Amino acid sequence: MAEITTPSFVRRLTAETFGTFLLVFGVVGVAIWYNGEAKPLVVGLAVGIAVLAGVYAVGHVSGGHFNPAVSVGAAAAGRLPWRDVPPYAAAQLVGGLIAALIHWLIVLSTGMPLEKISTVFAGVSNGFDNGHAPLLTVLIVEVVITAIFVLIILGVTAEGSTAAGFAPLAIGLSLALFHFIAIPIDNASLNPARSLATAVFGGVDSLAQVWVFFVAPLIGALIAGFVGKSLFSKK
């Protein structure tokens, strides 16, 4: 019988970095370069496809979180030790920032002035007011959709789930769905790593608002984690 080994912590963090890179590279790339009327649909599909591919590729190594909110939700549900959350989140933030940096370099290579590049990244960053929905609306939406998203993840990956083999598909499709809902509201976050990645290159205003897209998704994830712990427990 072949020996079953648990991936090392370094491998797990590398997988989380790669998976978050893939997610952010996909969603930001499409958001920057696609300007058709169907942009919310196309961007939503892009992020769903990216996370689907990422979970299938490296989910077996790290769990395929690619999102600090998902890691927090998994910890609240008892699926991940709390001590693993900070390094997971750090790896995810790094992956997202690398992806955004590469897109920044791609845009820079076109000869676009730096001020214009900042405007481009501000346009694909998450925000409230000034072209987005009011702060309270954004907070409610991000808490609710992140909670539902994390609850779906906990459900399809729960022990005994009949959907286990199709978990990445369910996760990718649900993430796309929530982007369809939230893109017209605040450019859709559900993920602090995605939000920070573009805010860093979007200028002072984007950075000043990014706190919302840490607080709201993390609150939603905690709600989902505690509910999921009870709902999907075998005890």
For each residue, the residues with C-beta under 8 A, 3 or more apart:
1:
2:
3:
4:
5:
6:
7: 11 12 15 61 62
8: 11 12
9: 12 13 84 87
10: 13 14
11: 7 8 14 15 61 62
12: 7 8 9 15 16 61 62 63 88
13: 9 10 16 17 62 87 88 90 91
14: 10 11 17 18 61 91
15: 7 11 12 18 19 58 61 62 64
16: 12 13 19 20 62 65 66 88 91 92 95
17: 13 14 20 21 91 92 94 95 98
18: 14 15 21 22 54 57 58 95
19: 15 16 22 23 51 54 55 57 58 59 62 64 65 66 95
20: 16 17 23 24 66 67 91 92 93 94 95 96 99 193
21: 17 18 24 25 95 96 98 99
22: 18 19 25 26 50 51 53 54 57 66 99
23: 19 20 26 27 47 50 51 54 66 67 96 99 191 194
24: 20 21 27 28 95 96 99 100 193 194 197
25: 21 22 28 29 50 99 102 103
26: 22 23 29 30 46 47 49 50
27: 23 24 30 31 43 46 47 50 179 194
28: 24 25 31 32 99 100 103 124 194 197 198
29: 25 26 32 33 46 103
30: 26 27 33 34 42 43 46
31: 27 28 34 39 43 46 124 187
32: 28 29 103 107 120 121 124
33: 29 30
34: 30 31 39 42 43
35: 39
36: 39 42
37:
38: 41 42
39: 31 34 35 36 42 43 183
40: 43 44 179 180 183 184
41: 38 44 45 180
42: 30 34 36 38 39 45 46
43: 27 30 31 34 39 40 46 47 179 183 188
44: 40 41 47 48 176 177 179 180 183 188
45: 41 42 48 49 176
46: 26 27 29 30 31 42 43 49 50
47: 23 26 27 43 44 50 51 175 176 179 188
48: 44 45 51 52 172 173 175 176 177 179
49: 26 45 46 52 53 172 176
50: 22 23 25 26 27 46 47 53 54 172
51: 19 22 23 47 48 54 55 64 66 168 171 172 175
52: 48 49 55 56 168 169 171 172 173
53: 22 49 50 56 57
54: 18 19 22 23 50 51 57 58 59 64 66
55: 19 51 52 58 59 64 66 167 168 171 172
56: 52 53 59 168
57: 18 19 22 53 54
58: 15 18 19 54 55 61 62 64
59: 19 54 55 56 62 63 64 167 168
60: 64
61: 7 11 12 14 15 58
62: 7 11 12 13 15 16 19 58 59 65 88
63: 12 59 74 79 80
64: 15 19 51 54 55 58 59 60 168 171
65: 16 19 62 68 70 71 74 88 92
66: 16 19 20 22 23 51 54 55 70 92 95 191 193
67: 20 23 70 71 92 190 191 192 193 194 217
68: 65 71 72 85 88 89 92 93 191 192 193 214 217 218
69: 72 73 146 150 190 191 192 217 218 220 221
70: 65 66 67 73 74 150 153 191 221
71: 65 67 68 74 75 80 84 85 88 89 92
72: 68 69 75 76 85 89 218 221 222 225
73: 69 70 76 77 150 153 154 221 222 224 225 228
74: 63 65 70 71 77 79 80 153 154 225
75: 71 72 78 79 80 81 82 84 85 225
76: 72 73 221 222 224 225 226 228 229
77: 73 74 154 224 225 226 228 229 232
78: 75 229
79: 63 74 75 154 157
80: 63 71 74 75 84 85 88
81: 75 84 85
82: 75 85
83: 86
84: 9 71 75 80 81 87 88
85: 68 71 72 75 80 81 82 88 89
86: 83 89 90
87: 9 13 84 90 91
88: 12 13 16 62 65 68 71 80 84 85 91 92
89: 68 71 72 85 86 92 93 192 193
90: 13 86 87 93 94
91: 13 14 16 17 20 87 88 94 95
92: 16 17 20 65 66 67 68 71 88 89 95 96 193
93: 20 68 89 90 96 97 192 193 196 197
94: 17 20 90 91 97 98
95: 16 17 18 19 20 21 24 66 91 92 98 99 193
96: 20 21 23 24 92 93 99 100 193 194 196 197
97: 93 94 100 101 196 197 200
98: 17 21 94 95 101 102
99: 20 21 22 23 24 25 28 95 96 102 103 197
100: 24 28 96 97 103 104 121 197 198 200 201
101: 97 98 104 105 201
102: 25 98 99 105 106
103: 25 28 29 32 99 100 106 107
104: 100 101 107 108 117 121 201
105: 101 102 108 109
106: 102 103 109 110
107: 32 103 104 110 112 117 120
108: 104 105 112 114 117
109: 105 106
110: 106 107
111:
112: 107 108 116 117 120
113: 116 117
114: 108 117 118
115: 118 119
116: 112 113 119 120
117: 104 107 108 112 113 114 120 121 201
118: 114 115 121 122 201 202 203
119: 115 116 122 123 203
120: 32 107 112 116 117 123 124
121: 32 100 104 117 118 124 125 198 201 202 203 206
122: 118 119 125 202 203 205 206
123: 119 120 202
124: 28 31 32 120 121 187 198 202
125: 121 122 187 195 198 199 202 206 209 210
126: 186 187 188 189 194 195 198 199 209 210 212 213
127: 130 131 132 186 187 205 206 209
128: 132 133 134 135 137 138 186 209 212
129: 132 133 134 135
130: 127 205
131: 127
132: 127 128 129 138 185 186 187
133: 128 129 137 138 141 185 186
134: 128 129 137 138
135: 128 129 138 139 212
136: 139 140
137: 128 133 134 140 141 185
138: 128 132 133 134 135 141 142 185 186 212 216
139: 135 136 142 143 212 215 216
140: 136 137 143 144
141: 133 137 138 144 145 181 182 185 186
142: 138 139 145 146 182 186 189 190 212 213 216 217 220
143: 139 140 146 147 216 217 219 220 223
144: 140 141 147 148 220
145: 141 142 148 149 178 181 182 190 220
146: 69 142 143 149 150 190 216 217 219 220 221 224
147: 143 144 150 151 220 221 223 224 227
148: 144 145 151 152 174 178 220 224
149: 145 146 152 153 174 175 178 190 220 224
150: 69 70 73 146 147 153 154 220 221 224 225 228
151: 147 148 154 155 224 227 228 231
152: 148 149 155 156 170 171 174
153: 70 73 74 149 150 156 157 167 171
154: 73 74 77 79 150 151 157 158 224 225 228 231 232
155: 151 152 158 161 163 228 231 232
156: 152 153 161 163 164 166 167 170 171
157: 79 153 154 161 164 167
158: 154 155 161 228 232
159: 232 234
160: 234
161: 155 156 157 158 164 167
162:
163: 155 156 166 167 170
164: 156 157 161 167
165:
166: 156 163 169 170
167: 55 59 153 156 157 161 163 164 170 171
168: 51 52 55 56 59 64 171 172
169: 52 166 172 173
170: 152 156 163 166 167 173 174
171: 51 52 55 64 152 153 156 167 168 174 175
172: 48 49 50 51 52 55 168 169 175 176
173: 48 52 169 170 176 177
174: 148 149 152 170 171 177 178
175: 47 48 51 149 171 172 178 179 190
176: 44 45 47 48 49 172 173 179 180
177: 44 48 173 174 180 181
178: 145 148 149 174 175 181 182 188 190
179: 27 40 43 44 47 48 175 176 182 183 188 190
180: 40 41 44 176 177 183
181: 141 145 177 178 185 188
182: 141 142 145 178 179 185 186 187 188 189 190
183: 39 40 43 44 179 180 187 188
184: 40
185: 132 133 137 138 141 181 182 188
186: 126 127 128 132 133 138 141 142 182 189 213
187: 31 124 125 126 127 132 182 183
188: 43 44 47 126 178 179 181 182 183 185
189: 126 142 182 186 192 194 195 213 216 217
190: 67 69 142 145 146 149 175 178 179 182 194 217 220
191: 23 66 67 68 69 70 194 195 213 217
192: 67 68 69 89 93 189 195 196 213 214 217 218
193: 20 24 66 67 68 89 92 93 95 96 196 197
194: 23 24 27 28 67 96 126 189 190 191 197 198
195: 125 126 189 191 192 198 199 210 213 214
196: 93 96 97 192 193 199 200 210 213 214
197: 24 28 93 96 97 99 100 193 194 200 201
198: 28 100 121 124 125 126 194 195 201 202 206
199: 125 126 195 196 202 206 207 209 210
200: 97 100 196 197 207
201: 100 101 104 117 118 121 197 198
202: 118 121 122 123 124 125 198 199 205 206 207
203: 118 119 121 122 206 207
204: 207 208
205: 122 127 130 202 208 209
206: 121 122 125 127 198 199 202 203 209 210
207: 199 200 202 203 204 210
208: 204 205 211
209: 125 126 127 128 199 205 206 212 213
210: 125 126 195 196 199 206 207 213 214
211: 208 214 215
212: 126 128 135 138 139 142 209 215 216
213: 126 142 186 189 191 192 195 196 209 210 216 217
214: 68 192 195 196 210 211 217 218
215: 139 211 212 218 219
216: 138 139 142 143 146 189 212 213 219 220
217: 67 68 69 142 143 146 189 190 191 192 213 214 220 221
218: 68 69 72 192 214 215 221 222
219: 143 146 215 216 222 223
220: 69 142 143 144 145 146 147 148 149 150 190 216 217 223 224
221: 69 70 72 73 76 146 147 150 217 218 224 225
222: 72 73 76 218 219 225 226
223: 143 147 219 220 226 227
224: 73 76 77 146 147 148 149 150 151 154 220 221 227 228
225: 72 73 74 75 76 77 150 154 221 222 228 229
226: 76 77 222 223 229 230
227: 147 151 223 224 230 231
228: 73 76 77 150 151 154 155 158 224 225 231 232
229: 76 77 78 225 226 232 233
230: 226 227 233
231: 151 154 155 227 228
232: 77 154 155 158 159 228 229
233: 229 230
234: 159 160
235:
